[in-house]
Amino acid sequence: MIRFWEQDPDINAVDSIMIEEYLDYIFDSSSGKKANRYKREIKSLFNYLRNRHMIANDPTSPIDDYKEKPFKKYVPPAKDIQAIIDIANEFESDIIRTTYHTAARSGELRQLSFDDVDLKDNALTLWTRKRKSGTYEADTIDMSKSLRNILQKRIKGCTKDCPWLFPSQKGKLLSKYTIDNILPRLCKKANVKSFGLHAIRHHIAVQLAYKNWPLIKIQKFLRHKRATTTDIYLRSLVKIKTDGASILDELEQSMKQIYPTDP
């Protein structure tokens, strides 16, 4: 934003018009979705400053949200997920299958360490910053038999200096770039439509919905704070058909039987 303005003004001199001009530029050069994301980040900055009495007002308040084009998230079919597992090496396969059995985000997988695996209680702790406050929060989930076998094998390679279950080749924390590029590279090799680890989370959510899992159970599995988030999440993935409309025929027939039309 400072580069766009070609100046570095005093924070109290920044007004709504300056910010809106920048967001208009993002909207025109990219998309409404990106402009709205930038607006939220800028608003967070000014709320931080206002809460600490460094500024009096939030200049983003008068700015309306930008229109976004409808976007449907890609849900890879099961055969494509299996195709990349078939050509993956052991390390890559373990990451993919761990994602499948946890619906974990890539950042959560990178942070997994020896201490997060509880074989005694058959539980796994996932740490996420996907919260409004931005602070780390722990979610504990049950391990499936397959997940337990994978993690039991992975913890054997952990050491005090390298506690991560999926470390880099140098024994350090795996970089975001590396983990985010595993699947696109394998997809190209397997000659299937490209998708990332997060798309496996999409796949699992849809499969659970098709299995008629209640919304509250899917919410718990995806570890969303609110059921409304899960509902929006599922709507963005697929339009799930139901057989609920057929009951209306039954109700109408029942009504006719109870209240027949006079001859």
Secondary structure, DSSP 8 states (H G I E B T S, - for coil): -HHHHTS---GGG--HHHHHHHHHHHHHHT-HHHHHHHHHHHHHHHHHHHHTTS-SS-TTTT---------------HHHHHHHHHHS-HHHHHHHHHHHHH---HHHHHH-BGGGEETTTTEEEEEE--STT---EEEEEE--HHHHHHHHHHGGG--SS--BSS--TTSS---HHHHHTHHHHHHHHHTS----HHHHHHHHHHHHHHTT--HHHHHHHHT-SSHHHHHHHHHHH-----STTHHHHHHHHHHHHHS----
